[in-house]
Amino acid sequence: MIHSDDCLALADTLLTRLHDDAVSMNHRPGVFVHMLDSVSPERLVETLRSRYPDHAIVLSLIYTWRENYSPYDVFRNLKDAFIGKPVVFLYLADGSTSPFYYWRRYVESIPGQHYYVTWLQSDYLRQNVLHAPSIPCSALFAPDGTITWQNHDGNVDITELREAIVKALGD
């Protein structure tokens, strides 16, 4: 018979291994992996914004199993256009849409800020902040925290997003 203490111990061990794996990925050039499982879903955006003060944030809630959609490819040229500007591109995935092993293999060679969040964080963000019906979805947070652009289907108009970023930066 399995006892609740055994389940908690197993969960703690697995979470420790996930954290260790995520930290080890940060030794790859340009690849930064973060886990924010201790942050409440309601404080996720606030926590992310506090890490990048005075920056415009392009946030993409993604999954890594969909073969024909990669926000990394979509945003690659756009990211290059804003090098040296206060703009950061964040890619968030959770275990229900991207099992850790597959996610890790997927992002380990892709430069950027990658966040592996909990399902509760992801679901709260999608439903209560982005008001998106599904994943993938993206949004632009201006430096003051307002959402100034959104996409709910993964078909991102790069020209439209570029203009929104420029406007958000006040350039």
C-alpha positions as CSV (number, residue, x, y, z in Angstrom):
1,M,0.0,0.0,0.0
2,I,1.3,3.5,-0.9
3,H,1.0,6.1,1.8
4,S,0.7,9.8,1.2
5,D,4.1,10.5,2.8
6,D,5.6,8.1,0.2
7,C,3.8,10.0,-2.6
8,L,5.1,13.3,-1.3
9,A,8.7,12.0,-1.0
10,L,8.5,10.7,-4.6
11,A,7.1,13.9,-5.9
12,D,9.8,15.8,-4.1
13,T,12.5,13.6,-5.6
14,L,11.1,14.0,-9.1
15,L,10.8,17.8,-8.7
16,T,14.4,17.9,-7.5
17,R,15.5,16.0,-10.6
18,L,13.6,18.3,-12.9
19,H,15.2,21.3,-11.2
20,D,18.7,19.8,-11.5
21,D,18.1,19.0,-15.2
22,A,16.8,22.5,-15.8
23,V,19.9,24.1,-14.1
24,S,22.2,21.9,-16.1
25,M,20.7,23.2,-19.3
26,N,21.8,26.8,-18.4
27,H,25.4,25.8,-19.3
28,R,24.6,25.9,-23.0
29,P,25.4,29.2,-24.7
30,G,22.4,31.5,-24.9
31,V,20.0,29.0,-23.4
32,F,18.4,30.0,-20.1
33,V,16.0,27.7,-18.4
34,H,13.8,28.7,-15.4
35,M,11.3,26.9,-13.3
36,L,8.9,28.9,-11.2
37,D,6.8,26.2,-9.6
38,S,6.8,27.9,-6.2
39,V,5.1,31.0,-7.7
40,S,1.3,31.1,-7.4
41,P,-0.5,31.2,-10.7
42,E,-1.9,34.7,-9.9
43,R,1.6,36.1,-9.4
44,L,3.3,34.5,-12.4
45,V,3.1,37.6,-14.7
46,E,4.1,39.9,-11.9
47,T,7.1,37.6,-11.2
48,L,8.1,37.5,-14.8
49,R,7.8,41.3,-15.2
50,S,9.9,41.8,-12.1
51,R,12.8,39.8,-13.7
52,Y,12.8,42.2,-16.7
53,P,12.0,45.7,-15.4
54,D,11.4,48.4,-18.0
55,H,11.3,45.8,-20.8
56,A,8.7,45.0,-23.3
57,I,8.0,41.3,-23.0
58,V,6.9,39.0,-25.8
59,L,5.5,36.0,-24.0
60,S,4.6,32.8,-25.8
61,L,2.7,30.0,-24.2
62,I,3.8,27.0,-26.2
63,Y,3.8,23.2,-26.5
64,T,6.7,21.3,-28.0
65,W,5.0,18.4,-29.5
66,R,3.3,20.3,-32.4
67,E,5.5,19.7,-35.4
68,N,4.3,22.6,-37.6
69,Y,4.5,25.4,-35.1
70,S,7.7,26.8,-33.5
71,P,7.6,30.2,-31.9
72,Y,11.4,30.1,-32.0
73,D,11.3,30.0,-35.8
74,V,8.6,32.6,-35.9
75,F,10.3,35.1,-33.7
76,R,14.0,34.4,-34.7
77,N,14.3,37.3,-37.2
78,L,12.2,39.6,-35.0
79,K,14.5,38.9,-32.0
80,D,17.5,39.9,-34.1
81,A,15.9,43.2,-35.0
82,F,15.7,44.2,-31.3
83,I,19.1,43.2,-30.1
84,G,20.3,45.8,-27.7
85,K,16.8,47.1,-27.1
86,P,14.8,46.5,-23.9
87,V,12.8,43.6,-25.3
88,V,12.8,40.1,-24.1
89,F,11.2,37.0,-25.6
90,L,9.9,34.4,-23.1
91,Y,8.8,30.9,-24.0
92,L,6.6,29.1,-21.4
93,A,5.6,25.4,-21.5
94,D,4.0,23.1,-19.0
95,G,4.0,19.4,-18.3
96,S,0.5,18.8,-19.7
97,T,1.4,20.1,-23.1
98,S,5.2,19.4,-23.1
99,P,6.5,16.5,-21.1
100,F,9.8,17.6,-19.5
101,Y,12.0,15.2,-21.4
102,Y,10.7,16.2,-24.8
103,W,10.7,19.9,-23.8
104,R,14.3,19.7,-22.6
105,R,15.4,18.1,-25.9
106,Y,13.4,20.6,-27.9
107,V,14.8,23.8,-26.2
108,E,18.4,22.8,-25.3
109,S,19.8,24.2,-28.6
110,I,17.5,27.2,-28.9
111,P,18.8,30.5,-27.5
112,G,16.4,32.3,-25.3
113,Q,14.6,32.5,-22.0
114,H,12.6,29.3,-21.5
115,Y,10.2,28.7,-18.6
116,Y,8.8,25.4,-17.6
117,V,5.7,26.2,-15.6
118,T,3.1,24.2,-13.8
119,W,-0.2,23.4,-15.5
120,L,-2.0,25.6,-13.0
121,Q,0.2,28.5,-13.9
122,S,-0.2,27.9,-17.6
123,D,-3.9,27.5,-17.4
124,Y,-4.4,30.6,-15.2
125,L,-2.2,32.6,-17.6
126,R,-4.1,31.4,-20.7
127,Q,-7.6,31.8,-19.3
128,N,-7.3,34.8,-16.9
129,V,-4.6,37.0,-18.4
130,L,-4.4,36.2,-22.1
131,H,-8.0,35.1,-22.4
132,A,-6.9,32.7,-25.1
133,P,-9.0,29.7,-26.0
134,S,-6.0,27.4,-26.5
135,I,-2.3,27.0,-26.9
136,P,-0.3,28.3,-28.7
137,C,-0.9,31.9,-27.8
138,S,1.3,35.0,-27.4
139,A,1.1,38.5,-26.0
140,L,3.2,41.6,-25.8
141,F,3.4,43.3,-22.5
142,A,4.5,46.9,-22.7
143,P,7.1,48.0,-20.1
144,D,4.2,49.4,-18.0
145,G,2.6,45.9,-17.9
146,T,-0.3,46.5,-20.2
147,I,-1.0,43.9,-22.9
148,T,-0.7,45.8,-26.2
149,W,-0.8,42.9,-28.7
150,Q,-2.1,39.3,-28.6
151,N,-2.3,36.3,-30.8
152,H,-4.4,33.3,-30.0
153,D,-3.8,30.9,-32.9
154,G,-0.1,30.8,-33.6
155,N,-0.3,32.5,-37.0
156,V,1.7,35.6,-35.9
157,D,1.9,38.6,-38.2
158,I,5.5,39.5,-37.6
159,T,5.1,43.0,-39.2
160,E,2.2,43.7,-36.9
161,L,4.1,42.5,-33.8
162,R,7.2,44.5,-34.8
163,E,5.1,47.6,-35.0
164,A,3.5,46.9,-31.7
165,I,7.0,46.4,-30.1
166,V,8.2,49.7,-31.5
167,K,5.1,51.5,-30.2
168,A,5.4,49.9,-26.8
169,L,9.0,51.1,-26.6
170,G,8.0,54.6,-27.6
171,D,10.5,54.6,-30.5
